[in-house]
Amino acid sequence: MLTSILRLTGAAFLLAGCASHSTIRLTDRNVTPAEIREAVRTNLDRIRSMTGEGRLSVETPEIAQSASFYLNLQKPDSVMLKIEGPFGIEVGAAIVTREEFLFYNILQNRVISGKTNSSNLSKILRVNITFEDMLTLFCGGSFFTDDTDDADDVSHEENFLVMAYHQGGGKRSYWVDPQTLLIQKVQLLDADGKLLLEQRFFNHRIVEGASVPFNVQVTQPKERRRVSIAYSDLQVNAPAAQFTITIPANAERVRLQ
């Protein structure tokens, strides 16, 4: 179960009738795409650290399981995740920094480590992801680094502002709450318009001045994979906790290059 989990571990408005998307008309004000991106960045910057616990659920063609988890995240460079099975028995843990990562499967007594790069992370998580993407996923949605200009298309759907970017034949769309200007959903589509990846962020609560989603969901329809995170308790900017994993000397060790 741990291996599968770690491999996978998302007010109405009106648009102004104009040719350019440099200004977007909401019901009560005008905003620019730059102001929306700044609102997202500012909210994420308010989160310097995060500790939380809850349920982590995984659905794949092979399994459909859930487990308790504990998260300790320290910006800008550390994430620790511990997974517990029935009766509070710890079954695995992971530490990921900007330089190195380590996954320990207690049930298999097996350690996988290596440099933190997108190639290695994709081998472990089976998702193309960077360390920065991982931080953002736990803390709330954000724009991809390539999407720093005005959107190619702006529309509205289900009372959300939708900003779409086209690149390389594909499409990235962001559903933005018009009141908070924060991202609620992200979708990546291929050149044929088929959904490759969806991230959803909902059940937001204000914690230490930051809006934090207590529910996060990542779906890969083609692979029929979904990971759902549901926080039961969450603290923001609390005193830093120690990051430790105890590994027996007889553990099998695998090093990724």
Backbone hydrogen bonds in HBPLUS format (Angstrom, degrees):
<---DONOR---> <-ACCEPTOR-->    atom                        ^
c    i                          cat <-CA-CA->   ^        H-A-AA   ^      H-
h    n   atom  resd res      DA  || num        DHA   H-A  angle D-A-AA Bond
n    s   type  num  typ     dist DA aas  dist angle  dist       angle   num
A0005-ILE N   A0001-MET O   2.95 MM   4  6.19 158.7  2.00 153.8 160.4     1
A0006-LEU N   A0002-LEU O   2.77 MM   4  5.97 169.4  1.78 162.7 165.0     2
A0007-ARG N   A0003-THR O   3.06 MM   4  6.12 141.4  2.21 140.0 149.9     3
A0008-LEU N   A0005-ILE O   3.07 MM   3  5.44 148.0  2.17 105.3 115.0     4
A0009-THR N   A0005-ILE O   2.69 MM   4  5.77 126.0  1.98 142.2 159.7     5
A0018-CYS N   A0016-ALA O   3.06 MM   2  5.82 118.4  2.46 111.8  95.2     6
A0024-ILE N   A0031-VAL O   2.57 MM   7  5.18 171.0  1.58 169.5 172.5     7
A0031-VAL N   A0024-ILE O   2.85 MM   7  5.18 159.6  1.89 146.4 153.2     8
A0026-LEU N   A0029-ARG O   2.74 MM   3  5.25 163.2  1.77 166.3 171.5     9
A0035-GLU N   A0032-THR O   2.95 MM   3  5.17 123.5  2.28 102.0 116.3    10
A0036-ILE N   A0032-THR O   3.13 MM   4  6.56 149.4  2.23 150.1 158.9    11
A0037-ARG N   A0033-PRO O   2.94 MM   4  6.24 165.0  1.96 154.3 157.7    12
A0038-GLU N   A0034-ALA O   2.91 MM   4  6.08 149.5  2.01 141.3 150.2    13
A0039-ALA N   A0035-GLU O   2.96 MM   4  6.12 149.2  2.05 140.0 147.7    14
A0040-VAL N   A0036-ILE O   3.06 MM   4  6.38 156.2  2.12 150.4 156.2    15
A0041-ARG N   A0037-ARG O   2.94 MM   4  6.16 163.3  1.97 148.0 152.8    16
A0042-THR N   A0038-GLU O   2.82 MM   4  5.91 164.1  1.84 150.7 155.3    17
A0043-ASN N   A0039-ALA O   3.12 MM   4  6.22 158.3  2.16 142.0 147.3    18
A0044-LEU N   A0040-VAL O   3.12 MM   4  6.38 162.9  2.15 150.3 154.7    19
A0045-ASP N   A0041-ARG O   2.88 MM   4  6.08 151.6  1.96 149.5 158.2    20
A0046-ARG N   A0042-THR O   3.17 MM   4  6.40 130.3  2.43 138.8 150.2    21
A0046-ARG N   A0043-ASN O   3.19 MM   3  5.29 138.6  2.37  97.3 108.6    22
A0047-ILE N   A0044-LEU O   3.07 MM   3  5.51 150.4  2.17 108.3 116.8    23
A0075-LYS N   A0048-ARG O   2.93 MM  27  5.34 156.1  1.99 149.6 155.1    24
A0237-ASN N   A0049-SER O   2.92 MM 188  4.68 167.8  1.94 122.8 126.0    25
A0050-MET N   A0073-LEU O   2.79 MM  23  5.02 158.8  1.84 147.7 149.4    26
A0073-LEU N   A0050-MET O   2.73 MM  23  5.02 174.4  1.73 166.4 167.0    27
A0051-THR N   A0235-GLN O   2.96 MM 184  5.26 159.7  2.00 147.7 153.8    28
A0235-GLN N   A0051-THR O   2.76 MM 184  5.26 163.9  1.79 165.1 169.5    29
A0052-GLY N   A0071-LEU O   3.00 MM  19  5.14 156.5  2.06 137.6 142.1    30
A0071-LEU N   A0052-GLY O   2.78 MM  19  5.14 172.8  1.78 155.5 156.4    31
A0053-GLU N   A0233-ASP O   3.01 MM 180  5.52 151.8  2.10 148.7 152.6    32
A0232-SER N   A0053-GLU O   2.79 MM 179  5.96 166.1  1.80 143.7 148.3    33
A0233-ASP N   A0053-GLU O   3.26 MM 180  5.52 157.6  2.31 151.0 148.3    34
A0054-GLY N   A0069-PHE O   3.21 MM  15  5.65 149.3  2.31 144.0 147.9    35
A0069-PHE N   A0054-GLY O   3.03 MM  15  5.65 150.9  2.12 139.2 142.7    36
A0055-ARG N   A0230-ALA O   2.96 MM 175  5.28 153.9  2.02 145.6 149.6    37
A0230-ALA N   A0055-ARG O   3.01 MM 175  5.28 158.1  2.06 157.0 161.4    38
A0056-LEU N   A0067-ALA O   2.80 MM  11  5.39 167.7  1.81 165.6 169.9    39
A0067-ALA N   A0056-LEU O   2.92 MM  11  5.39 148.2  2.02 139.3 149.1    40
A0057-SER N   A0228-SER O   2.91 MM 171  5.07 167.2  1.92 150.3 154.4    41
A0228-SER N   A0057-SER O   2.92 MM 171  5.07 160.6  1.96 142.6 147.8    42
A0058-VAL N   A0065-GLN O   2.75 MM   7  5.46 169.2  1.76 172.9 175.0    43
A0065-GLN N   A0058-VAL O   2.95 MM   7  5.46 141.8  2.10 152.9 161.6    44
A0059-GLU N   A0226-ARG O   2.88 MM 167  5.12 157.7  1.93 153.1 157.6    45
A0226-ARG N   A0059-GLU O   2.86 MM 167  5.12 142.0  2.01 146.3 154.1    46
A0060-THR N   A0063-ILE O   2.78 MM   3  5.23 169.1  1.79 168.5 165.3    47
A0068-SER N   A0084-GLU O   3.26 MM  16  5.13 138.8  2.44 151.8 151.5    48
A0084-GLU N   A0068-SER O   2.87 MM  16  5.13 170.0  1.88 146.7 147.4    49
A0070-TYR N   A0082-LYS O   2.89 MM  12  5.13 147.1  2.00 145.0 152.1    50
A0082-LYS N   A0070-TYR O   2.93 MM  12  5.13 159.5  1.98 147.9 154.3    51
A0072-ASN N   A0080-MET O   2.91 MM   8  5.07 157.5  1.96 151.3 152.7    52
A0080-MET N   A0072-ASN O   2.79 MM   8  5.07 153.5  1.86 145.5 154.1    53
A0074-GLN N   A0078-SER O   2.86 MM   4  5.11 168.2  1.87 145.7 149.7    54
A0078-SER N   A0074-GLN O   2.99 MM   4  5.11 148.7  2.09 156.6 159.7    55
A0079-VAL N   A0096-VAL O   2.84 MM  17  5.18 139.9  2.01 148.5 160.3    56
A0096-VAL N   A0079-VAL O   2.81 MM  17  5.18 164.7  1.83 157.2 162.4    57
A0081-LEU N   A0094-ALA O   2.88 MM  13  5.19 158.9  1.93 147.2 153.2    58
A0094-ALA N   A0081-LEU O   2.78 MM  13  5.19 142.9  1.91 150.6 160.6    59
A0083-ILE N   A0092-GLY O   2.87 MM   9  5.27 173.8  1.88 148.7 149.7    60
A0091-VAL N   A0083-ILE O   2.88 MM   8  5.80 162.3  1.91 145.5 151.6    61
A0085-GLY N   A0089-ILE O   2.65 MM   4  5.19 165.3  1.68 161.8 157.4    62
A0089-ILE N   A0086-PRO O   3.26 MM   3  6.04 167.2  2.28 121.6 124.6    63
A0106-ILE N   A0091-VAL O   2.96 MM  15  5.10 136.0  2.16 125.3 134.0    64
A0093-ALA N   A0104-TYR O   3.02 MM  11  5.37 153.2  2.09 145.6 154.1    65
A0104-TYR N   A0093-ALA O   2.82 MM  11  5.37 174.7  1.82 170.1 169.4    66
A0095-ILE N   A0102-LEU O   2.91 MM   7  5.32 156.4  1.96 151.1 159.0    67
A0102-LEU N   A0095-ILE O   2.82 MM   7  5.32 142.9  1.96 153.0 163.6    68
A0097-THR N   A0100-GLU O   2.79 MM   3  5.34 164.5  1.81 163.2 168.4    69
A0116-THR N   A0099-GLU O   2.95 MM  17  5.16 164.2  1.98 114.3 116.9    70
A0101-PHE N   A0114-GLY O   2.97 MM  13  5.69 152.4  2.05 158.5 163.2    71
A0114-GLY N   A0101-PHE O   3.24 MM  13  5.69 142.1  2.39 148.0 147.0    72
A0103-PHE N   A0112-ILE O   2.77 MM   9  5.15 164.5  1.79 156.3 161.8    73
A0112-ILE N   A0103-PHE O   2.84 MM   9  5.15 161.1  1.88 151.0 157.5    74
A0105-ASN N   A0110-ARG O   2.89 MM   5  5.26 166.7  1.90 162.4 162.1    75
A0109-ASN N   A0105-ASN O   2.71 MM   4  5.56 115.3  2.12 138.4 157.4    76
A0110-ARG N   A0105-ASN O   3.11 MM   5  5.26 152.8  2.18 137.9 144.5    77
A0252-GLU N   A0109-ASN O   2.92 MM 143  6.31 149.6  2.01 164.5 157.3    78
A0111-VAL N   A0252-GLU O   2.70 MM 141  6.03 162.7  1.73 163.7 169.6    79
A0254-VAL N   A0111-VAL O   2.75 MM 143  6.04 154.8  1.82 159.5 168.3    80
A0113-SER N   A0254-VAL O   2.95 MM 141  6.43 156.3  2.01 162.3 170.1    81
A0256-LEU N   A0113-SER O   2.82 MM 143  6.16 172.3  1.83 164.5 164.2    82
A0121-LEU N   A0117-ASN O   2.94 MM   4  6.11 172.1  1.95 164.2 166.8    83
A0122-SER N   A0118-SER O   2.95 MM   4  5.90 149.5  2.05 137.5 145.3    84
A0123-LYS N   A0119-SER O   3.22 MM   4  6.48 141.8  2.38 138.1 147.6    85
A0123-LYS N   A0120-ASN O   3.09 MM   3  5.12 124.0  2.41  95.4 109.8    86
A0124-ILE N   A0120-ASN O   3.16 MM   4  6.52 149.1  2.26 148.7 156.5    87
A0125-LEU N   A0121-LEU O   2.77 MM   4  5.81 172.4  1.78 159.7 161.7    88
A0126-ARG N   A0122-SER O   2.79 MM   4  4.72 132.4  2.02 120.7 130.2    89
A0134-MET N   A0130-THR O   3.06 MM   4  6.38 149.3  2.15 145.6 153.7    90
A0134-MET N   A0131-PHE O   3.04 MM   3  5.04 117.2  2.45  94.0 109.6    91
A0135-LEU N   A0131-PHE O   3.04 MM   4  6.46 157.8  2.09 154.5 159.4    92
A0136-THR N   A0132-GLU O   3.03 MM   4  6.26 166.8  2.04 151.3 154.7    93
A0137-LEU N   A0133-ASP O   2.86 MM   4  6.03 152.7  1.93 147.6 155.2    94
A0138-PHE N   A0134-MET O   3.29 MM   4  6.58 158.4  2.34 152.3 155.0    95
A0139-CYS N   A0135-LEU O   3.21 MM   4  6.41 147.8  2.32 144.9 154.1    96
A0140-GLY N   A0136-THR O   2.76 MM   4  5.61 142.9  1.90 158.6 163.5    97
A0147-ASP N   A0144-PHE O   2.94 MM   3  5.51 153.0  2.02 117.7 126.0    98
A0152-ASP N   A0164-ALA O   2.84 MM  12  5.82 131.7  2.07 151.1 166.3    99
A0153-ASP N   A0164-ALA O   3.21 MM  11  5.08 156.3  2.26 137.8 139.2   100
A0164-ALA N   A0153-ASP O   2.95 MM  11  5.08 171.4  1.96 151.3 152.4   101
A0155-SER N   A0162-VAL O   3.01 MM   7  5.19 157.9  2.06 144.6 151.6   102
A0162-VAL N   A0155-SER O   2.91 MM   7  5.19 174.9  1.91 141.6 140.7   103
A0157-GLU N   A0160-PHE O   2.98 MM   3  5.29 156.2  2.04 145.5 153.3   104
A0160-PHE N   A0157-GLU O   2.86 MM   3  5.29 147.3  1.97 113.5 123.9   105
A0161-LEU N   A0176-VAL O   3.00 MM  15  5.01 162.1  2.04 156.4 151.9   106
A0176-VAL N   A0161-LEU O   2.69 MM  15  5.01 169.6  1.70 156.2 160.0   107
A0163-MET N   A0174-TYR O   2.94 MM  11  5.19 157.5  1.99 146.4 150.7   108
A0174-TYR N   A0163-MET O   2.84 MM  11  5.19 151.7  1.91 142.1 151.6   109
A0165-TYR N   A0172-ARG O   2.77 MM   7  5.18 156.5  1.82 151.4 159.6   110
A0172-ARG N   A0165-TYR O   2.85 MM   7  5.18 160.8  1.89 152.6 159.2   111
A0167-GLN N   A0170-GLY O   3.27 MM   3  5.45 156.3  2.33 122.0 129.0   112
A0170-GLY N   A0167-GLN O   2.99 MM   3  5.45 150.6  2.08 124.3 124.3   113
A0171-LYS N   A0189-LEU O   3.04 MM  18  5.08 155.1  2.11 138.2 138.7   114
A0189-LEU N   A0171-LYS O   2.81 MM  18  5.08 167.9  1.83 157.3 161.0   115
A0173-SER N   A0187-GLN O   2.95 MM  14  5.24 160.5  1.99 149.4 155.8   116
A0187-GLN N   A0173-SER O   2.97 MM  14  5.24 157.3  2.02 147.5 153.0   117
A0175-TRP N   A0185-LYS O   2.86 MM  10  5.02 169.9  1.87 148.4 151.5   118
A0184-GLN N   A0175-TRP O   2.75 MM   9  5.54 173.8  1.76 167.7 168.9   119
A0177-ASP N   A0182-LEU O   2.91 MM   5  5.53 167.8  1.92 159.9 158.1   120
A0181-LEU N   A0177-ASP O   2.69 MM   4  5.07 142.5  1.83 148.0 158.3   121
A0201-PHE N   A0184-GLN O   2.82 MM  17  4.92 169.9  1.83 143.3 142.4   122
A0186-VAL N   A0199-GLN O   2.81 MM  13  5.05 154.1  1.88 148.0 153.1   123
A0199-GLN N   A0186-VAL O   2.86 MM  13  5.05 159.2  1.90 145.1 151.9   124
A0188-LEU N   A0197-LEU O   2.87 MM   9  5.17 155.5  1.93 155.0 158.1   125
A0196-LEU N   A0188-LEU O   2.75 MM   8  5.51 169.5  1.76 159.4 162.5   126
A0197-LEU N   A0188-LEU O   3.38 MM   9  5.17 156.9  2.44 134.9 138.0   127
A0190-ASP N   A0194-LYS O   2.92 MM   4  5.45 156.1  1.98 146.7 151.9   128
A0193-GLY N   A0190-ASP O   2.93 MM   3  5.25 162.2  1.96 115.6 119.3   129
A0198-GLU N   A0219-THR O   2.94 MM  21  5.15 150.1  2.03 149.6 155.0   130
A0219-THR N   A0198-GLU O   2.85 MM  21  5.15 161.1  1.89 150.9 157.2   131
A0200-ARG N   A0217-GLN O   2.82 MM  17  5.08 152.2  1.90 149.7 156.8   132
A0217-GLN N   A0200-ARG O   2.97 MM  17  5.08 156.2  2.03 143.4 147.6   133
A0202-PHE N   A0215-ASN O   3.07 MM  13  5.41 169.7  2.08 153.0 156.1   134
A0215-ASN N   A0202-PHE O   3.19 MM  13  5.41 144.3  2.33 163.0 154.4   135
A0214-PHE N   A0203-ASN O   3.13 MM  11  5.46 165.1  2.16 119.1 123.7   136
A0205-ARG N   A0212-VAL O   2.94 MM   7  5.45 150.9  2.03 138.4 144.9   137
A0212-VAL N   A0205-ARG O   2.86 MM   7  5.45 171.5  1.86 154.5 153.6   138
A0207-VAL N   A0210-ALA O   2.79 MM   3  5.30 162.9  1.82 157.5 158.2   139
A0210-ALA N   A0207-VAL O   3.03 MM   3  5.30 167.8  2.04 116.5 119.5   140
A0231-TYR N   A0214-PHE O   2.87 MM  17  5.10 158.8  1.91 151.3 157.1   141
A0216-VAL N   A0229-ILE O   2.93 MM  13  5.03 158.6  1.97 142.5 149.0   142
A0229-ILE N   A0216-VAL O   2.71 MM  13  5.03 169.7  1.72 160.0 162.7   143
A0218-VAL N   A0227-VAL O   2.86 MM   9  5.25 164.0  1.88 156.2 161.7   144
A0227-VAL N   A0218-VAL O   2.86 MM   9  5.25 159.2  1.90 152.6 159.6   145
A0220-GLN N   A0225-ARG O   2.82 MM   5  5.16 167.9  1.84 156.3 157.6   146
A0224-ARG N   A0220-GLN O   2.93 MM   4  5.85 113.9  2.38 140.8 158.8   147
A0225-ARG N   A0220-GLN O   3.11 MM   5  5.16 167.1  2.13 137.9 140.7   148
A0224-ARG N   A0221-PRO O   2.97 MM   3  4.64 141.4  2.12  93.5 105.6   149
A0251-ALA N   A0248-PRO O   3.25 MM   3  5.54 164.7  2.28 114.7 115.5   150
